[in-house]
Amino acid sequence: MDETPGRDAVELRVHGISGVTAERILDHPIVTRVAGNTHAGFFRPRPGSGTAGGATDGVAVEAYRWGSLTAGAAVRTASMLLLLPFMLSNLAIWLRPPGHDRWGLLGVLCRLLAGTLTATFMLAAVGVTLDLVGWQCVPYPGCRASRPYLAWLHNVPAGPRLALLSIVPLLALRVVWAIGTRSARAFEGFGPSSAQRLSGEPAGSLTDPGFWQDEQTTSWLRQLHVVLGIGTLDVALLAGISPGGVGAPGHGALFGVAVGLLVIAVALLAVPVPASPARARRFLRPLWLATVVVTVCCLGSAALADGEPSGSGKLPGYEGAAAGVVAAQGLLLVVLMLVTYTRQRAARDDERPFLRGLGTPIVAAAAVSVGAAFTATLVYRVADALDHGDIPDPIRPNPPIVGPLEPPVAYWWAALAGLAALLIGAAVTSATLLLTRRRRRRLAAGIIERDYPDVPAEDAHRLRLVRETIARSRITEELGPVLVAFLLIASLGLATVAFDVIGVGPTQLADRLGGHGGAAAVLAAYVTDAGVWVISLLVICLMILGFRAYRSAQTRRVVAVLWDLGTFWPRTVHPFAPPCYAARAVPELAKRVTGLTARGPVVISGHSHGSVLAAATILQLPPSVLARVSLLTYGSPLQRTYSRLYPAYLGPRTLRDLGGRIGWRWRNLWRDTDPIGGPIFPPGPHGTPPGIDVDIRLRDPRSLTIDPADTVPPPIEGHWPYHTQAAYQVAIRELTDRSG
């Protein structure tokens, strides 16, 4: 329940990532919620308990705590690690270069790439259940030995066995769907339904009404992805029960219909979201009905099929399906690189994006790589367990009693590419840090010389510490080559699909090039095994992190940092990605600010990532409210990170528009020692209008020498806190006086 404030002017503090408490935001031990709920709320010091830390006379201090949206629920935080590939694929489109996408090509490519991730997920489930368990393991005595939970399946004919095991991938698809929508009610639905975006394309500006409302887009994409996942299972099942091939009598027509449904789902991913829910239902209802009918027919055909599978090896068609998905991902990434690079060349000089516009394909490649790591780890660890610890290899075949468990060749190449990416990425990172170290130190030395011209000899060690801190804070700007190298490595890894198509793995290729039974083949086998174990360990570490997030609130806050950055944008590409928390935070902030401005001026005070939420809020406010609103940012990544990574949405033009909307009642505090925040407007024609200064640099530390009344020198404050310094109160007072 809200309270009537005793003073008209309000300082509304919005915290950054990591889900800090309201007590810490207000720097006060006793707080009470005045609006919102347990997921996200507005807090003030309890009446009669004193003022908030760093408060300015005559200005009430209020805090907006939104951290529980990403770090509050243990189950939600732990399970979201499974959605990491989907989150990265959704994030990719928002890094696109500025400019109008006339044909919506970038959105189409990103949605199609997201569709391949859903297919990859289903193929992994099919590979474990239908291929490894139902097709390869159960028929062989050595594999099902001492496993009564599998032995009974040997008495079930092959067709019914595959039909029964098909329930597991369907359940897995349902679980991922449920995880992605579990928290949507807490995150979404805080904006007017009439303002929802009616297109699958990302909105052109953060000022667009309904920018943060993605329910309709997500609903459309979710149903298409479910159809895509079920269709992938149907095709795999039909291929497995067709001894004479997919065109065998009785199954050929059904197989064609199943493939046709997949093609329709893919085609619908490439078109804009229908303009109304009623029109969307006209498309989806027949598609869903056909999918259900075809799936029932596929399961029925499998249940009525007789006989054991003929021959040995992998499930028929499974190797080709895995290779085909990898080929599609490689092709889409190449086209995505070409389109984004062409787009950035047409951008204005002040809007040239970071990494030459390749942010979208880099993050898309990361999504594909993480998805491949998850898939390969799942398949190989299951194969390892079923094979009693011996994964088969062309150079080191298993004993005949065990049975030829053979994961797809695509996963061997994925393991090798993952190992190469780690080694080369580590080498490039180390080289980048070493080669830029002298330049970063030289820059830091210039800052030190300007800030501390006369330093006593006894404080020289303190001077070196500050210099190293400033030099390390500049590492963020040096990671460009590392990310570009990752994109190239990922692209080369996907290029191995050429060997995939002909079924040649790394050891087989080395065997052919180096001579049969040669040392090259044995070395390739060991290196590939090492790649399998490395990516498996990485995925297992993620699982351990997820378990700890379930048990530990502190770990949940650490994991939440990733979600704070990755789930800020609406879901317009992959519907299984974690919900967008800004879909609640931004409209809720806008509503609260609108209510407070009816009583007096409001200064939105945003720290770190909170400054991004504050900026997005102001861009959604009507002109009648903006007249009484000011903005104070500190430790802000708006220019240093967001403007460079998301130039189409928070580029220099948007930031200048933001300043103009509030009459340039904006102050930004920053420190050279801050590794996250920095100045927002560069000097020159692309900065602020003449005579207007937004950025205020704070010297840190305030002094190198020990004050006579103190026992230690002033600390290096870096990214936190800012509200304890006098410049903060001066800025609040100035902005309050200029508002309303």
C-alpha positions in Angstrom: 0.0 0.0 0.0 1.3 3.4 -1.0 1.9 6.3 1.3 1.5 10.1 0.9 5.0 11.5 0.9 5.8 14.3 3.2 7.9 16.1 0.6 7.1 16.6 -3.1 10.5 16.1 -4.7 11.5 12.4 -5.0 14.8 10.7 -5.8 13.9 7.3 -7.2 17.0 5.0 -7.1 17.2 2.0 -9.5 19.8 -0.5 -8.7 22.1 -2.4 -11.1 22.6 -6.2 -11.6 23.1 -8.8 -8.8 19.8 -8.3 -7.1 20.9 -6.1 -4.1 18.6 -5.5 -1.2 16.4 -2.5 -0.7 18.3 -1.8 2.5 21.6 -1.5 0.5 20.0 0.7 -2.2 18.7 3.1 0.4 21.7 2.7 2.7 19.3 2.4 5.5 18.6 -0.6 7.9 14.8 -0.3 8.2 12.7 0.0 5.0 9.1 -0.6 4.1 7.5 -1.4 0.7 5.2 1.4 -0.5 4.3 -0.1 -3.9 4.8 -3.2 -6.0 5.0 -6.8 -4.7 7.6 -9.4 -3.7 8.8 -9.8 -7.3 9.6 -6.1 -7.7 8.7 -3.2 -5.5 9.3 0.3 -4.4 10.7 0.9 -0.9 11.3 3.9 1.4 12.8 4.2 4.9 10.2 3.4 7.5 8.7 6.6 8.8 10.4 7.8 12.0 13.5 5.7 11.4 15.6 8.5 9.8 16.6 9.3 6.2 18.3 7.2 3.5 22.0 7.3 3.1 23.2 10.1 0.8 19.8 11.8 0.9 19.5 15.5 -0.1 17.6 17.9 2.1 14.1 18.3 1.0 14.1 15.3 -1.3 12.5 12.0 -0.4 14.4 8.9 -1.4 12.7 5.9 -2.8 14.2 2.6 -4.2 13.0 0.3 -6.9 14.2 -3.2 -6.3 13.7 -5.5 -9.4 16.4 -8.0 -8.7 14.0 -10.8 -7.6 12.7 -10.9 -11.1 15.9 -12.8 -12.1 17.4 -13.9 -8.8 14.4 -14.6 -6.6 13.2 -18.1 -7.3 15.7 -21.0 -6.8 14.0 -23.3 -9.3 13.7 -20.6 -11.9 17.3 -19.5 -11.6 18.7 -23.0 -11.7 16.5 -24.2 -14.6 17.3 -21.2 -16.7 20.9 -22.5 -17.2 19.3 -25.1 -19.5 17.8 -22.3 -21.6 21.2 -20.6 -22.3 21.4 -21.4 -26.0 17.8 -20.1 -26.5 18.6 -17.0 -24.6 21.7 -16.3 -26.7 19.8 -16.8 -29.9 17.1 -14.3 -28.8 19.8 -11.8 -27.8 21.5 -11.9 -31.2 18.9 -9.9 -33.1 19.2 -6.9 -30.7 22.9 -6.4 -31.6 22.0 -5.6 -35.2 23.5 -2.5 -36.8 21.3 0.6 -37.0 19.2 1.4 -40.0 15.9 0.1 -41.5 15.8 -3.5 -42.4 13.7 -3.2 -45.5 13.0 -6.9 -46.0 13.3 -7.9 -42.4 16.1 -10.2 -43.5 18.0 -10.2 -40.2 14.9 -11.1 -38.2 14.1 -14.0 -40.6 17.7 -15.3 -40.4 17.7 -15.1 -36.6 14.3 -16.8 -36.3 15.4 -19.6 -38.7 18.6 -20.1 -36.7 16.5 -20.3 -33.5 14.4 -23.0 -35.2 17.5 -25.1 -35.8 18.3 -24.9 -32.1 14.9 -26.4 -31.3 15.6 -29.1 -33.9 19.0 -29.7 -32.3 17.4 -30.1 -28.9 14.9 -32.6 -30.2 17.6 -34.5 -32.1 19.6 -34.8 -28.9 16.6 -36.3 -27.2 15.9 -38.6 -30.1 19.6 -39.6 -30.2 19.6 -40.7 -26.6 16.2 -42.4 -26.5 15.4 -43.8 -30.0 19.0 -44.2 -31.3 21.3 -45.1 -28.4 18.8 -46.9 -26.2 16.1 -48.2 -28.5 18.1 -48.9 -31.6 21.6 -49.6 -30.6 21.7 -50.7 -27.0 18.6 -52.9 -26.3 19.2 -55.5 -29.1 22.7 -56.3 -27.8 23.2 -58.5 -24.7 26.4 -56.7 -23.5 24.7 -53.3 -23.5 21.6 -54.3 -21.6 23.5 -56.6 -19.2 22.8 -55.7 -15.5 20.2 -53.2 -16.6 16.8 -54.6 -15.9 15.2 -51.2 -16.7 16.3 -51.8 -20.3 16.2 -55.6 -20.5 12.4 -55.7 -20.6 12.5 -53.6 -23.8 14.2 -56.4 -25.6 11.0 -58.4 -25.6 9.2 -55.5 -27.2 9.3 -55.4 -31.0 11.4 -52.6 -32.6 8.5 -50.5 -33.8 6.5 -50.5 -30.5 9.8 -50.0 -28.6 10.6 -46.8 -30.6 7.0 -45.6 -30.3 7.2 -46.1 -26.5 10.5 -44.3 -26.2 9.2 -41.4 -28.3 7.3 -40.3 -25.3 10.5 -39.1 -23.6 11.4 -36.5 -26.3 7.8 -35.2 -26.2 8.1 -34.9 -22.4 11.4 -33.1 -22.7 9.9 -30.6 -25.2 7.1 -30.0 -22.7 9.5 -29.5 -19.8 11.6 -26.9 -21.8 8.4 -25.1 -22.8 7.2 -25.1 -19.1 10.6 -23.7 -17.9 10.5 -20.9 -20.4 7.0 -19.8 -19.4 7.1 -20.5 -15.6 7.9 -17.0 -14.6 6.1 -15.1 -17.4 3.3 -14.0 -15.2 5.6 -12.2 -12.9 7.6 -10.6 -15.8 5.0 -9.7 -18.4 1.6 -8.2 -18.8 2.3 -4.8 -17.2 1.6 -2.8 -20.3 -1.7 -2.0 -22.1 -2.7 -4.9 -24.4 -3.7 -2.4 -27.1 -0.1 -1.3 -27.4 1.4 -4.7 -28.1 3.7 -5.0 -31.0 2.0 -6.8 -33.9 5.0 -7.9 -35.8 7.7 -10.4 -35.2 10.3 -7.9 -36.1 12.0 -6.0 -33.3 10.5 -2.5 -32.9 12.5 0.3 -34.4 12.8 2.5 -31.3 12.5 2.2 -27.5 9.9 5.0 -27.8 7.5 2.8 -29.7 4.3 2.1 -27.7 4.2 -1.5 -26.6 7.9 -2.0 -27.2 8.2 -4.3 -24.2 5.1 -6.3 -24.7 6.1 -9.6 -26.4 3.2 -11.9 -25.4 1.7 -12.1 -28.9 5.0 -12.7 -30.7 6.1 -15.2 -28.1 2.8 -17.1 -28.3 3.1 -17.3 -32.1 6.7 -18.5 -32.1 6.1 -20.9 -29.2 3.5 -22.8 -31.1 5.6 -22.9 -34.2 8.6 -24.2 -32.3 6.5 -27.0 -30.7 5.3 -28.0 -34.1 8.9 -28.0 -35.3 10.1 -30.1 -32.4 7.2 -32.6 -32.7 7.8 -32.8 -36.5 11.5 -33.5 -36.0 10.5 -36.5 -33.8 7.9 -37.7 -36.3 10.4 -37.8 -39.1 13.0 -39.6 -37.0 10.5 -42.1 -35.9 9.3 -42.9 -39.4 12.8 -43.2 -40.6 13.5 -45.8 -37.9 10.5 -48.0 -38.6 11.0 -48.1 -42.3 13.4 -51.0 -43.1 13.1 -50.3 -46.8 13.8 -46.6 -46.4 11.6 -43.6 -45.9 9.9 -44.2 -49.2 8.9 -47.8 -48.3 5.2 -48.6 -49.0 2.9 -47.7 -46.1 5.3 -45.1 -44.7 6.3 -43.0 -47.7 3.1 -40.9 -47.8 3.1 -40.3 -44.1 6.8 -39.4 -44.2 6.0 -36.8 -46.9 3.2 -35.3 -44.8 5.5 -35.1 -41.8 8.2 -33.4 -43.8 5.6 -31.0 -45.3 4.5 -29.9 -41.8 8.1 -29.2 -40.9 8.5 -27.1 -44.1 5.3 -25.2 -43.3 6.5 -24.5 -39.7 9.8 -23.2 -41.0 8.1 -21.0 -43.6 5.8 -19.5 -41.0 8.9 -18.6 -38.9 10.1 -16.5 -41.8 6.9 -14.4 -42.0 5.8 -11.5 -39.7 3.5 -12.3 -36.8 -0.1 -11.9 -37.9 -1.7 -8.5 -37.0 -4.3 -10.0 -34.6 -4.7 -13.1 -32.4 -7.7 -14.1 -34.4 -5.7 -14.2 -37.7 -2.9 -16.1 -36.0 -5.4 -18.7 -34.8 -6.6 -19.2 -38.4 -3.0 -20.2 -39.3 -2.2 -22.2 -36.2 -5.3 -24.3 -35.6 -5.1 -26.2 -38.8 -1.4 -26.6 -38.3 -1.8 -27.9 -34.8 -4.6 -30.3 -35.8 -2.5 -31.7 -38.6 0.5 -32.1 -36.3 -1.6 -34.0 -33.8 -3.1 -36.3 -36.4 0.3 -37.0 -38.1 2.0 -37.6 -34.7 -0.8 -40.1 -33.7 -0.4 -41.8 -37.1 3.3 -42.0 -36.7 3.1 -43.5 -33.2 0.4 -45.9 -34.4 2.4 -47.0 -37.4 5.4 -47.6 -35.1 3.3 -49.5 -32.6 1.9 -51.8 -35.3 5.4 -52.4 -37.0 6.9 -55.9 -36.5 10.4 -57.3 -36.4 13.8 -56.3 -35.2 15.8 -53.6 -36.9 17.9 -55.0 -39.7 21.7 -54.5 -39.6 23.5 -52.4 -37.1 24.8 -48.9 -36.6 22.8 -45.7 -36.0 19.1 -45.2 -36.4 18.4 -44.8 -40.1 18.3 -41.2 -41.1 19.6 -39.9 -37.8 23.1 -39.2 -39.0 21.8 -37.3 -42.0 19.4 -35.3 -39.9 22.1 -34.2 -37.4 24.4 -33.3 -40.3 21.6 -31.4 -42.1 20.9 -29.3 -39.0 24.6 -28.4 -38.7 24.8 -27.6 -42.4 21.7 -25.3 -42.0 23.3 -23.5 -39.0 26.6 -23.0 -40.9 24.8 -21.6 -44.0 22.6 -19.3 -41.9 25.6 -18.0 -39.9 27.5 -17.2 -43.2 24.5 -15.3 -44.6 24.0 -13.5 -41.3 27.6 -12.3 -41.3 27.3 -11.0 -44.9 24.0 -9.2 -44.2 25.2 -7.5 -40.9 28.5 -6.5 -42.4 26.8 -4.9 -45.4 24.4 -3.1 -43.1 27.1 -1.6 -40.9 28.9 -0.1 -44.0 25.9 2.1 -44.6 25.7 3.4 -41.1 26.6 7.0 -40.2 30.1 7.7 -38.8 28.7 8.3 -35.3 26.7 5.1 -35.4 29.3 2.7 -36.6 28.7 -0.4 -34.4 31.2 -2.3 -32.3 33.0 -5.3 -34.0 32.1 -3.9 -37.4 28.5 -4.9 -37.0 29.3 -8.6 -36.4 27.7 -8.6 -32.9 24.6 -10.4 -34.2 26.5 -13.3 -35.9 28.9 -13.6 -33.0 26.2 -14.1 -30.4 24.3 -16.3 -32.8 27.5 -18.4 -33.2 27.7 -18.6 -29.4 24.1 -19.9 -29.2 24.9 -22.6 -31.8 28.2 -23.5 -30.0 26.5 -23.8 -26.6 23.7 -25.8 -28.1 26.2 -28.1 -29.7 28.1 -28.5 -26.4 24.9 -29.4 -24.5 23.9 -31.9 -27.2 27.3 -33.6 -27.6 27.7 -33.8 -23.9 24.3 -35.4 -23.4 24.7 -37.9 -26.2 28.3 -38.9 -25.4 27.8 -39.2 -21.6 24.8 -41.5 -22.2 26.8 -43.5 -24.8 29.7 -43.7 -22.3 27.4 -45.0 -19.6 25.7 -47.5 -21.8 29.0 -48.7 -23.2 30.3 -49.3 -19.7 32.8 -46.5 -20.1 34.1 -47.2 -23.6 32.8 -44.9 -26.3 33.4 -46.6 -29.7 35.9 -45.2 -32.1 37.0 -46.3 -35.6 40.6 -46.8 -34.4 39.6 -48.5 -31.1 36.5 -50.6 -31.7 34.5 -52.0 -28.8 34.5 -55.7 -28.1 31.7 -57.5 -30.0 29.8 -58.4 -26.8 29.1 -54.8 -26.0 27.5 -53.6 -29.2 28.4 -50.8 -31.6 27.1 -47.7 -29.9 28.0 -45.0 -32.4 27.0 -41.3 -31.7 26.7 -39.2 -34.9 29.9 -38.0 -36.6 28.6 -34.4 -36.2 29.1 -34.6 -32.5 32.7 -35.8 -32.9 33.4 -32.7 -35.0 31.6 -30.5 -32.5 33.8 -31.9 -29.7 37.0 -31.2 -31.7 35.8 -27.7 -32.6 34.9 -27.0 -29.0 38.4 -28.0 -27.9 39.9 -25.8 -30.6 37.7 -22.9 -29.7 38.8 -23.1 -26.0 42.5 -23.3 -26.8 42.6 -20.7 -29.6 40.3 -18.4 -27.6 42.5 -18.6 -24.5 45.6 -17.9 -26.7 43.9 -14.9 -28.4 42.7 -13.6 -25.0 46.2 -13.9 -23.5 47.8 -12.3 -26.5 45.3 -9.4 -26.5 45.8 -8.6 -22.9 49.6 -8.8 -23.2 49.8 -6.7 -26.4 47.5 -4.0 -25.0 49.0 -3.9 -21.5 51.6 -1.3 -22.4 49.0 1.0 -24.0 46.6 0.6 -21.1 49.3 1.4 -18.6 50.4 4.4 -20.6 46.8 5.7 -20.6 46.6 5.1 -16.9 49.9 6.9 -16.3 48.6 10.0 -18.1 45.5 10.0 -15.8 47.6 9.5 -12.7 49.9 12.4 -13.7 47.0 14.7 -14.2 45.2 13.7 -11.0 48.1 13.4 -8.6 51.0 15.6 -9.9 52.9 15.8 -6.6 53.0 12.5 -4.8 55.4 11.9 -1.9 57.9 9.1 -2.3 56.3 7.1 0.5 53.0 6.9 -1.5 54.6 5.5 -4.6 53.2 2.0 -4.0 49.8 3.5 -3.7 50.3 5.2 -7.0 51.2 2.0 -8.7 48.1 0.3 -7.3 45.8 3.0 -8.7 47.6 2.9 -12.1 47.0 -0.9 -12.3 43.4 -0.5 -11.3 42.8 2.0 -14.1 44.7 -0.1 -16.6 42.6 -3.2 -15.7 39.4 -1.2 -16.0 40.1 -0.7 -19.7 40.1 -4.4 -20.5 36.5 -4.3 -21.7 37.5 -2.2 -24.7 40.1 -4.8 -25.8 37.9 -7.9 -26.2 36.9 -7.2 -29.8 39.6 -9.4 -31.4 38.7 -12.3 -29.0 35.1 -12.2 -30.1 35.9 -12.0 -33.8 38.3 -14.9 -33.3 35.5 -16.9 -31.7 33.2 -16.2 -34.7 35.8 -17.4 -37.1 36.5 -20.6 -35.1 32.8 -21.3 -34.8 32.3 -20.8 -38.5 35.2 -23.2 -39.3 33.8 -25.7 -36.9 30.5 -25.7 -38.7 32.4 -26.0 -42.0 33.3 -29.5 -41.0 29.8 -30.4 -42.0 31.3 -31.3 -45.4 32.9 -34.3 -43.8 29.8 -34.9 -41.8 27.7 -35.4 -44.9 29.9 -38.2 -46.1 30.1 -39.7 -42.6 33.8 -39.1 -42.1 34.9 -38.3 -38.5 38.1 -36.7 -37.3 39.9 -40.1 -36.6 38.7 -41.5 -39.9 40.0 -38.5 -41.8 43.3 -38.7 -40.0 43.4 -42.5 -40.7 43.0 -41.8 -44.4 45.5 -39.0 -44.6 48.2 -40.6 -42.4 47.9 -44.2 -43.4 45.7 -46.9 -41.9 46.5 -47.6 -38.3 49.1 -44.8 -38.2 50.0 -42.5 -35.3 48.0 -39.6 -36.8 44.7 -41.5 -36.4 45.5 -42.5 -32.9 46.5 -38.9 -32.0 43.3 -37.6 -33.6 41.3 -40.2 -31.5 42.9 -39.0 -28.3 42.5 -35.3 -29.2 38.8 -35.9 -30.0 38.3 -37.7 -26.8 39.9 -34.8 -25.0 37.5 -32.5 -26.7 34.5 -34.6 -25.6 35.7 -34.5 -22.0 36.5 -30.8 -22.0 33.1 -29.7 -23.3 31.5 -32.3 -21.0 33.3 -30.8 -18.0 32.1 -27.3 -19.0 28.5 -28.4 -19.2 28.8 -30.4 -16.0 30.2 -27.3 -14.3 27.1 -25.4 -15.5 24.9 -28.1 -14.0 26.7 -27.8 -10.7 26.3 -24.1 -10.9 22.6 -24.6 -11.4 22.4 -27.0 -8.4 24.2 -24.5 -6.3 21.8 -21.8 -7.4 19.0 -24.0 -6.2 20.7 -24.3 -2.8 22.4 -21.0 -2.3 20.9 -17.5 -2.5 24.4 -16.0 -3.1 25.0 -18.3 -6.1 21.6 -17.3 -7.5 22.7 -13.7 -7.4 25.8 -14.6 -9.4 23.8 -16.6 -12.0 21.3 -13.7 -12.1 24.0 -11.4 -13.4 24.0 -13.4 -16.7 20.2 -13.2 -16.9 20.1 -9.5 -16.1 22.1 -8.9 -19.2 20.7 -11.6 -21.4 17.0 -11.3 -20.7 16.7 -7.5 -20.8 15.3 -7.5 -24.3 11.9 -8.9 -25.4 11.6 -12.4 -26.9 11.2 -11.9 -30.7 13.3 -14.9 -31.9 13.2 -17.9 -29.6 10.1 -18.5 -27.4 11.8 -20.9 -25.0 14.2 -18.2 -23.9 13.8 -16.9 -20.3 11.1 -14.2 -20.1 12.0 -10.5 -20.5 12.0 -8.9 -17.0 12.1 -5.4 -18.5 8.6 -6.2 -19.8 7.5 -5.6 -16.2 10.2 -3.3 -14.9 10.0 -0.5 -17.6 6.2 -0.2 -17.6 6.1 -0.4 -13.8 8.7 2.3 -13.5 6.9 4.5 -16.0 3.6 4.1 -14.1 5.2 4.9 -10.7 7.1 8.0 -12.1 3.9 9.2 -13.7 2.1 9.0 -10.3 5.0 10.7 -8.4 5.3 13.6 -10.9 1.7 14.6 -10.1 3.0 15.6 -6.6 6.4 17.1 -7.5 9.6 16.7 -9.5 11.2 13.3 -9.8 14.9 12.5 -10.3 15.4 8.9 -11.6 18.8 7.8 -10.2 20.1 4.8 -12.0 23.2 2.9 -11.0 25.0 0.6 -13.5 22.4 -1.5 -15.4 19.7 0.5 -13.5 20.7 3.5 -15.7 19.6 1.4 -18.7 16.2 0.7 -17.2 16.0 4.4 -16.3 16.8 5.5 -19.9 14.2 3.0 -21.3 11.6 4.3 -18.8 12.1 7.9 -19.8 11.8 7.0 -23.5 8.3 5.6 -22.7 7.0 8.6 -20.8 4.6 11.1 -22.3 5.7 14.8 -22.8 3.3 15.9 -20.0 5.3 13.8 -17.5 8.8 14.5 -18.9 8.6 18.2 -17.9 9.0 17.2 -14.2 11.5 14.3 -14.7 15.3 14.5 -14.5 18.0 11.7 -14.8 21.1 11.0 -12.7 23.2 8.1 -13.9 26.4 6.8 -12.3 28.6 3.8 -13.1 26.5 3.7 -16.3 27.3 1.3 -19.2 25.0 3.2 -21.5 27.8 4.4 -23.8 30.6 2.0 -23.0 28.6 -1.2 -23.5 25.0 -0.7 -24.6 25.5 2.1 -27.2 28.3 0.0 -28.8 26.6 -3.4 -28.7 23.0 -2.2 -29.4 23.5 0.8 -31.7 20.1 0.3 -33.3 18.3 0.9 -30.0 20.6 2.7 -27.6 23.1 4.3 -30.1 24.3 7.9 -30.0 21.2 9.2 -31.7 18.9 7.6 -29.1 21.0 9.0 -26.2 20.8 12.5 -27.7 17.1 12.1 -28.1 16.8 11.0 -24.5 18.7 14.1 -23.3 16.5 16.4 -25.4 13.3 14.8 -24.1 14.1 15.9 -20.5 15.6 19.3 -21.5 19.1 17.9 -20.8 18.4 17.7 -17.1 20.8 14.8 -17.0 24.0 14.3 -15.0 26.3 11.3 -15.3 29.0 10.5 -12.7 31.9 8.3 -13.6 35.3 7.2 -12.5 38.4 6.1 -14.4 38.7 3.1 -12.0 35.2 1.9 -12.8 35.4 -1.2 -15.1 31.8 -0.9 -16.1 30.7 2.7 -16.2 32.1 5.6 -18.1 31.2 8.9 -19.9 28.1 8.9 -22.1 28.7 11.7 -24.6 32.1 12.1 -26.4 33.5 15.5 -27.0 32.8 16.9 -30.4 29.9 17.4 -32.8 28.3 14.0 -31.9 28.1 14.8 -28.2 25.9 17.2 -26.3 24.7 20.6 -27.6 27.1 23.5 -26.9 27.1 24.7 -23.4 25.6 21.5 -21.9 27.7 19.2 -19.8 26.2 15.8 -18.8 29.3 13.8 -17.8 31.0 14.6 -14.5 34.3 12.8 -13.8 35.1 11.9 -10.2 38.7 11.5 -9.2 39.2 8.1 -7.6 40.6 7.7 -5.1 40.0 11.2 -3.7 43.6 11.3 -2.4 46.7 9.1 -2.3 47.8 10.4 1.1 46.3 9.6 4.5 44.2 12.4 6.0 45.6 13.6 9.4 42.3 12.7 11.0 42.2 9.2 9.4 44.3 6.0 9.8 44.2 4.7 6.2 44.2 6.3 2.8 40.9 6.9 0.9 39.8 3.6 -0.7 39.6 3.0 -4.5 35.8 2.9 -4.9 35.5 1.8 -8.5 32.0 0.9 -9.4 30.3 1.4 -6.0 29.3 3.5 -4.1 28.5 6.9 -5.7 25.8 8.3 -3.4 28.3 8.8 -0.6 30.2 11.6 -2.5 29.3 15.3 -2.4 29.0 15.4 -6.2 26.0 13.1 -6.0 24.1 15.4 -3.6 25.0 18.4 -5.7 23.7 16.8 -8.8 20.4 15.8 -7.1 19.9 19.3 -5.8 20.6 20.9 -9.2 18.3 18.5 -11.1 15.5 18.9 -8.5 15.7 22.7 -8.8 15.5 22.5 -12.6 12.5 20.1 -12.7 9.0 21.3 -12.6 
